[in-house]
Amino acid sequence: MRIGIASDHGGFALKAEIAATLGRAGHDVVDFGAHSLNPADDYPDFVIPLSRSIASGNVERGIAICGSGVGASVVANKITGVRAGLIHDVFSARQGVEDDDMNVFCLGGRVIGGGLALELVTTFLSARFSGAERHMRRLAKVRGIEGPGVGV
């Protein structure tokens, strides 16, 4: 799977661990930065290009990490076609994809450790959208408020 990953300084170490693990597992990992630890960097500078890559179909799934995961989630959801969720539990990592067709997984590098983060990422990547009628109906309503050109 082609997976995009991005973080600011708050998620830098966790991003490196996740990217290395995914690469060893055979995934094609596209790193949108940060490429060095800089306490003055800003998460939108990395999460926006990741999110645009998701929206354009250049990567299949995205992982966005900042200190809490909240900022990454907020900015990712500004891009039309992105359905990002802040996830810190296994149920939501799976259900977010199965029910809501989540395509960007956000987490806090200062909130959870590497072991749990890797379990959540594995769950997210292995989950598939159910396509159930009720979920399709809800997603149509979400798309309806995005409008043409919004968030691009």
C-alpha positions as CSV (number, residue, x, y, z in Angstrom):
1,M,0.0,0.0,0.0
2,R,1.2,3.5,-0.7
3,I,1.0,5.4,2.6
4,G,1.8,9.1,3.2
5,I,3.1,10.2,6.6
6,A,3.7,13.6,8.1
7,S,4.5,15.2,11.4
8,D,5.8,18.3,13.1
9,H,8.3,18.2,15.9
10,G,5.7,16.9,18.3
11,G,5.4,13.7,16.4
12,F,8.8,13.5,14.8
13,A,10.2,10.5,16.7
14,L,7.0,8.5,16.4
15,K,6.8,9.2,12.7
16,A,10.3,7.8,12.2
17,E,9.4,4.7,14.1
18,I,6.1,4.2,12.2
19,A,7.7,4.9,8.8
20,A,10.5,2.4,9.3
21,T,8.1,-0.3,10.5
22,L,5.8,0.2,7.5
23,G,8.8,0.2,5.1
24,R,10.0,-3.1,6.6
25,A,6.5,-4.5,6.1
26,G,6.7,-3.8,2.4
27,H,4.6,-0.6,2.2
28,D,5.6,2.3,-0.1
29,V,5.9,5.1,2.5
30,V,5.9,8.7,1.2
31,D,7.4,11.0,3.9
32,F,6.0,14.6,3.7
33,G,8.2,15.8,6.6
34,A,9.3,17.1,8.8
35,H,12.7,15.8,7.8
36,S,14.6,17.1,10.7
37,L,13.7,17.9,14.3
38,N,12.8,21.6,14.5
39,P,10.9,22.8,17.6
40,A,9.8,25.9,15.6
41,D,8.1,24.0,12.7
42,D,4.3,24.0,12.2
43,Y,2.1,21.0,11.5
44,P,0.1,22.5,8.7
45,D,3.3,22.8,6.6
46,F,3.5,19.0,6.5
47,V,-0.1,17.8,7.0
48,I,-1.5,20.0,4.1
49,P,0.7,18.4,1.4
50,L,-0.1,14.9,2.9
51,S,-3.8,15.7,2.8
52,R,-3.7,17.0,-0.8
53,S,-1.9,13.8,-1.8
54,I,-4.7,11.8,-0.3
55,A,-7.3,13.9,-2.0
56,S,-5.6,13.6,-5.4
57,G,-5.1,9.8,-5.0
58,N,-1.3,9.9,-5.0
59,V,-1.3,8.0,-1.7
60,E,-4.0,5.6,-0.5
61,R,-3.9,6.3,3.2
62,G,-2.3,9.0,5.4
63,I,-0.9,9.2,8.9
64,A,-0.6,12.6,10.4
65,I,1.1,13.2,13.8
66,C,1.6,16.2,15.9
67,G,1.9,16.6,19.7
68,S,-1.7,15.9,20.5
69,G,-3.0,14.8,17.1
70,V,-5.7,17.5,17.3
71,G,-4.1,20.1,15.1
72,A,-3.2,17.5,12.5
73,S,-6.8,16.4,12.5
74,V,-8.2,19.9,12.2
75,V,-6.0,20.9,9.2
76,A,-6.4,17.5,7.4
77,N,-10.1,17.9,7.4
78,K,-9.9,21.2,5.7
79,I,-8.9,19.5,2.5
80,T,-11.8,18.3,0.3
81,G,-11.9,14.6,0.1
82,V,-10.1,13.9,3.3
83,R,-11.8,12.2,6.1
84,A,-9.4,12.4,9.1
85,G,-9.9,11.1,12.6
86,L,-8.0,11.5,15.8
87,I,-7.5,8.0,17.0
88,H,-6.0,6.6,20.2
89,D,-7.9,3.3,20.5
90,V,-8.2,0.1,18.4
91,F,-12.0,0.2,18.0
92,S,-11.9,3.7,16.4
93,A,-9.0,2.8,14.2
94,R,-11.0,0.0,12.6
95,Q,-14.5,1.6,12.8
96,G,-13.4,4.9,11.4
97,V,-12.5,3.1,8.2
98,E,-15.3,0.6,8.1
99,D,-18.1,3.1,8.8
100,D,-16.7,6.5,7.9
101,D,-14.2,5.7,5.1
102,M,-11.5,7.5,7.1
103,N,-8.4,7.9,4.9
104,V,-6.2,9.9,7.2
105,F,-5.3,8.6,10.6
106,C,-4.2,11.3,13.2
107,L,-2.5,10.6,16.4
108,G,-0.6,12.4,19.2
109,G,3.1,11.8,19.4
110,R,3.0,13.1,23.0
111,V,-0.1,11.1,23.9
112,I,0.7,7.4,23.1
113,G,3.8,5.3,22.9
114,G,5.2,3.5,19.9
115,G,3.8,0.0,20.6
116,L,0.2,1.2,20.8
117,A,0.7,3.5,17.8
118,L,2.0,0.7,15.7
119,E,-1.0,-1.5,16.7
120,L,-3.4,1.3,15.8
121,V,-1.7,2.0,12.4
122,T,-1.8,-1.8,11.6
123,T,-5.5,-1.8,12.5
124,F,-6.2,1.3,10.4
125,L,-4.4,0.0,7.3
126,S,-6.0,-3.4,7.4
127,A,-9.6,-2.1,7.8
128,R,-11.8,-1.7,4.7
129,F,-14.9,0.5,4.2
130,S,-18.0,-1.5,4.5
131,G,-20.0,0.3,1.8
132,A,-23.2,-0.3,3.8
133,E,-26.1,1.9,2.6
134,R,-26.3,3.8,5.8
135,H,-22.6,4.7,5.6
136,M,-22.9,5.7,2.0
137,R,-25.8,7.9,2.8
138,R,-23.9,9.7,5.6
139,L,-20.8,10.1,3.4
140,A,-23.0,11.7,0.7
141,K,-24.1,14.3,3.3
142,V,-20.5,15.0,4.2
143,R,-19.5,15.4,0.6
144,G,-22.5,17.7,0.1
145,I,-21.1,20.3,2.5
146,E,-17.6,20.2,1.0
147,G,-18.7,21.9,-2.2
148,P,-16.6,22.4,-5.3
149,G,-13.1,23.7,-4.6
150,V,-13.6,24.1,-0.8
151,G,-10.4,23.3,1.1
152,V,-8.2,22.8,-1.9
